[in-house]
Amino acid sequence: MGQQPNIIIMTDQQRPDFCSHEGYPLEATPTLDDLATTLGLRFGQAYTPPLFACLPGVVY
C-alpha cells in the first residue's frame, strides 16, 4: 500500500466571518469548521496575488 495522498481544500474568496468557528451564527461550513476545531487547521492570514481571472482569492 502506498503513501496517503496530500489533499488541498481551496475555497474561492471565503470570508473568515462566514465560518462557524469564527463566530458565524449558522452552520454554513461544517467541514471547514471541523478541520479548524479538531485538527487546528486554520490559516490566519494567507493571500494570493491578484490575477486577471477568477481564482482562489484571499483567505483570512
C-alpha positions as CSV (number, residue, x, y, z in Angstrom):
1,M,0.0,0.0,0.0
2,G,1.4,3.4,-1.0
3,Q,1.5,6.7,0.8
4,Q,-1.6,8.6,1.6
5,P,-2.2,11.4,-0.9
6,N,-1.9,15.1,0.1
7,I,-5.3,16.8,-0.2
8,I,-5.7,20.5,-0.5
9,I,-9.0,22.2,0.1
10,M,-9.4,25.6,-1.5
11,T,-12.4,27.9,-1.4
12,D,-12.9,30.9,-3.7
13,Q,-12.8,34.1,-1.7
14,Q,-14.1,32.7,1.5
15,R,-14.9,35.3,4.1
16,P,-13.5,34.4,7.5
17,D,-16.6,35.7,9.4
18,F,-18.7,33.3,7.3
19,C,-17.3,30.2,9.1
20,S,-19.0,29.0,12.3
21,H,-15.6,28.5,14.1
22,E,-15.1,32.3,13.6
23,G,-18.4,33.2,15.1
24,Y,-20.9,33.0,12.3
25,P,-24.3,32.1,13.9
26,L,-25.3,29.5,11.3
27,E,-23.6,26.2,10.4
28,A,-22.6,27.2,6.9
29,T,-19.2,25.5,6.6
30,P,-19.4,22.3,8.7
31,T,-16.3,20.6,7.1
32,L,-14.1,23.7,7.4
33,D,-15.3,24.2,10.9
34,D,-14.4,20.5,11.8
35,L,-10.9,20.9,10.3
36,A,-10.3,24.1,12.2
37,T,-11.6,22.8,15.6
38,T,-10.5,19.2,15.7
39,L,-7.2,19.5,13.8
40,G,-6.3,23.1,14.5
41,L,-6.0,23.5,10.7
42,R,-6.6,27.2,10.1
43,F,-4.7,29.8,8.1
44,G,-4.9,33.2,9.9
45,Q,-3.6,35.2,7.1
46,A,-2.9,33.8,3.6
47,Y,-3.0,35.8,0.4
48,T,-2.8,35.1,-3.3
49,P,-1.6,37.6,-5.8
50,P,-4.3,39.5,-7.8
51,L,-4.7,38.0,-11.2
52,F,-7.0,38.7,-14.2
53,A,-9.0,35.5,-13.8
54,C,-11.4,34.3,-11.1
55,L,-9.0,32.2,-9.0
56,P,-9.0,31.4,-5.3
57,G,-8.6,34.8,-3.5
58,V,-7.7,36.0,-0.1
59,V,-8.0,33.6,2.9
60,Y,-8.0,35.2,6.3
